[in-house]
Amino acid sequence: MSTTTLAVNSSAKSTVRARSEWLFVGITILFVLALTTLPYLYAHLSTPSDKVFMGMMLNTPDHLQYFSWMRELTEGHLSANKLTPEPNAPVFFNLLWWGMGQLGAVLGLDYAGVYQILRVVATVLFLLLSYHLCRRFLANTLMRRAAFLLIAFGAGFGWVLIVLKYTVTNGELLMPLLVYIAEPNSFLSMLASPHFTAAALYVGVFELALIGQEKRQQRYAVYAGLLALFLGWQHAYDLILVYGILGVYTGMLLLRDRRLPWHMIVSLFIIGIISWWPALYSVLLTSLDPIWSEVLAQFDNAGVFTPNLLQLPVLLGFTFLLALFTLLRENPLR
């Protein structure tokens, strides 16, 4: 058999494998969308005639705030804080809810309808990006699929606390925040908090930074900075994670290679200088405006803090334990 024939056969097999992989991804995405749509469909169909289903599954107070922003940003580019009786100027901007408000106005949809569009689009983009990263880091197809399914359906051990509530603790839910925090639970976010799913696309910033490092091209840092800027106008506080993770990665390169990783240092500077504007706006908003400066105190009143390290395995579940085990075993600083 000639070399040309072998090359053609190898290419054909690779194409078939790639198609099979992405078919698996597509079926998984459709399955996730179907599962997360069923509760909304049931709620809509079972709502009594004298009531209205508002289009939200969980966390009603926060979602009412989001819908308030969506309504206000439909009528203008800035929103006042409508959850206080005190008069205040319209100084708040959020690109996501502005975009949702504008989309609803164009399509003639209410908040619930626009919210479903956000949920579907965010879920599809998040899962596609997740599998792309699985392909980047895992050579084995079975490992890719297993990791992808963990991302799509994995959750913490909060369900154990629910079992204890109804069997051992006489109706008391121990450590309730470990059940209600949605951000680390991909499936719960795709079900009920699509803005968190959309914010998870920040992972694309790290992918672009890695591509730039591999190709030694700073234009990817520019792309990463623009993506971080775009997402920063939705979730400005997540920029802290972006800068922190890239900073830690740069520091680990220094420890491993025993020399300054100039490419990543310059990349981090480029990403930061492009994307820091939403963070600056948020700091000024919550520092200079008397109403918005009090908003941050609500988090303190609610006790919404990151759980301590000993509770993280309950919050993050098997995926976290597996990642921790792999990190300790592989030791990337060796």
N, C-alpha and C positions, 0 to 999 in steps of 0.2 A: 504494500500500500504506500502510495507516495506521500511525501510530507505535506503537499497541498491538500490532499484528501483528508489527512489527519487533522489539519488545521480547520478545514471546513466542518468536519464532524464535531470537533471540540467547540467551535463557535456555535453550531446549531444546538448542542447540548446546553451550553451556557444560556442561550436565548430561551430554551424551554424551561430551564431552572428558574430564570429570572421571571418569566411569565407565571410560573407556578407560585413563586413567592408572592408576587404582587396580587395574584388572584386570592391567595390566602389572606393578605392584608385587606383587600377589598371586601371579602366576605366577613372578616372580623369587624370592620368598620360598620358595615350594614347591620350586623348583629348587635353591636353596641348602640347604634342609633335606634334600632327597633326596641331594645330593652329599655332605653332611657326615654323613649317616646310613650310607651304604654301607660306610665302613671299619669302623664298629662292628658292622654286620650280618655282614660278612665275618669279623671277628675272633671273633664269637660262634659262627658256624657252623663255623669251621675250627679251633676250640680242641680239642685232643686230649681224650679222655675222662678222662685222669688229671690234667688241669689245669683251671684256672678262669680265665676272662677277667674281669679286675677292673673293666672298664668305662672304662678311660682309654686315651688315644691317645699322649700325650706327657707329658714332665716327671713321671715317676713319683714322685720324692721329694716334690715339692710336693703332688701329689694325695693321697699317703698322709697328709700332714699334714691336708689338708682333710677326708678321710674320717675321720681320728681325731677332729677337732673335731665332725664330724657325729655320730659315735657318742657322744661324751661329752656333747654338748648335747642328745642324745635323752634321756639319763638325768637331766640336770639343766640348770640355766640358765647354769652356769659350767663351764669346762673347765680341767683341769690340763694341763701340757705333758707329753705322753706320749712325746716323742721324746728323752727324757733319762732316765738311770737315777737321777738325783737326785730325791728326794722334793720335791714342791712343791704348794702349795695350788691349788685350782681358782679362778682369778681372771680367766680369759680369757673374753671374750664376743664373738661375732660374729653379727650378726643374720641374715646369709644362711645360714650353716651351722646355726644354731639352727633357722631356719625349715625348711631342708631335712631336718634330723633329725626335727622334729615332723611334717612332711608324710609322711616315710617311715614313721613309727610309725603314723600314722592310716591310710595306704593299704596298709600291710603290704609295702612295697617295700624292697629292699636299696639299698645306696649307688649301684650302677650304674643302677638304675631311676630313682631320684630325680634322679641327675645328668642323665639324658636329659630329664627334665621341665624341669629348669633350662635345659638347652641349647636346647630348642625354644622355651620361653617367652622367654628372653633374646634369642634370634635374631629372633623375630617382633617383639618390642617395639623392638629396636634398628633393624631395617630400616624399620619403620613411622615411627619418629622421624626416621630419616635422610631418608626421602623427604619427610616433612613439611617439614624444613629446606630441602631442595632446592626445594620449591614456594615457600617463603618468599623465597629469595634469587635464584631463576632464573625469569624470566618465560617463557622459551622451553621448550616441552615436550621437544624433542630434547636441549637442554642439561641439563634435569632428569634425563632418563633416562640420559644419558651419565655425569653426576656420580654418580647412584645406583649404576650398574653399577661405577664405579670404587671406590665405598665397599664394595660387596658383594664384589667379586672382586679389587680392586687389592692389590698387594703390593710388597715391595721388590725389589732386584736381587740378593738373596741366592742366587738360583738360578744366577747367573753364577759365584759362588764354588764352588758344587757342580760346575759344569761344569769349572772350573779344577782342582778337586781330582782329578778322574778323567782329566784330559788333560794338565795342565802341571805341577802341584805334587807329583806322585808320592804321591798319597793324603793330602796334608796339607791340611786345611781352613783357609784364611786367614780371620782375623777371625771366629771361630765364633759370637760373640755376635750378629753381624749376621744370622745364619741362625736362631738359636734364640729370639731375643726375639720374643714373640708379640703384645705389646700393640699395636704399630702396624699389625699385619697383621689386618685385620678377618676375612677368611675363615679364617685359621688359628685365631683366637680363637673363632669360631663353631663350628669343628670340634672343638677340643681344650681350650679354656679359657673356658667359658661364663661364669665369674665375671668375667672381663675384659669380656666382652660386656655383662653386666649393669651393670658399673661405668661403661661408656661412656654409660649413660643419664644420667650427670651432665650431658650436653649439654642435657638438658631444663631444667636450672637456668638456663643462659644464655638459652634461649628464653623462659622466664618473665620473666627480667629485662628482655629486649628488649620483650616485650609491655607490661610495666609502664611502661617508658620511653615507648613510643609512646602509651599511654593516660593517662600521668601519674597512675597509680594504684599506691600502695604495697602494695596487697593482693597483687599479683603477687610482690612481694619476699618477702612472708610465705609464699606458696606455694613459691617457689624455696627459701627457707630450710628449709621442712619437707621438701622433696624431698632437699636436700643433707643434712639431718639423717638421713633414712631411709637414704640411700646411704652416709653416713659411718659408720654402724655396720657396714657391710660392708667398705669400703675407706677408712679414716680418712685415710690419707696422700694420697689424691686431693683432699682438701679444700684442700691447698696449691695445687693447680692451679686449683680453683674461685676461691679468693680472689685468686690471682695474675692469672688471666685477666681477672676482673672489675676488678681494680685497674689493670691495663694499659689496659683499655678505657676506664675512667674517666679515666686520664691522657691518652689520645689525644683524648678529647672536650675536655679542657681545652686541649690544644695546638691543636686545630682551631678551637674556638669562642672561645678567648681569654677564657673566663670559667669560673668554677667550675660544674661540672655537679651541682648540688645534688641533683637527683632521684637520680642514680646513686650519689652519695656516701651518701645516706640509705639507698638500696636495699642497697648493699654492707654498711652497718652492720647493717641488719635481717637480711640473709642470714647474716652472720657471727655475730651474737648468738644466733640461733636454732640454728645448725648446728655450733657449735664444740665441743660437748660430747664427741663421739666423739674429736676430736683431743686434747682435754684428758685424757680417759681413757687414750688410747694413750701420751701423754707420761708420765703418772703411772705407768702399768703398766711401761713400759720404763725408768723412772728409779728407781722405788722397789723393785721386785721384783728380787732378785738373779738369778733364772733368766731372766726375760724381758729383763733388761738385756743379757744375753749373746746373746740371739737376734739382735739387730741386727748383732752382729759377724760373723754368718754371711754377710751380704751382702758385707762387706769381704773375707772369706776367699775367697768365690766370684768376686770381681772383677766383680760385677754392677753396672756403672755405665753411665750414659748415654754412648753413643759420642760422640767429639768431633765438631765441626761438619762436618769434611771427610768423615766417614763416614756422616753422616745421610742423604745421598742414596742410599747403598747400602741402608740400613735401611728408609727410607720410600718409595723408588722414584719412579716417574713422577708419582704424585699430589703428592708433596712438591715436585718440581721445577716442576710446573705451577702449584701454589699460590704458590711463591716468585716465579715469573715474573709471575703476575697481580698479586701484591702490589707488586712493583717498578713494573709498568706503570701500575697504577691510582693508586698513592700516595694512601692515604686521608687523609693530612694536608694535601692541597692544598686 
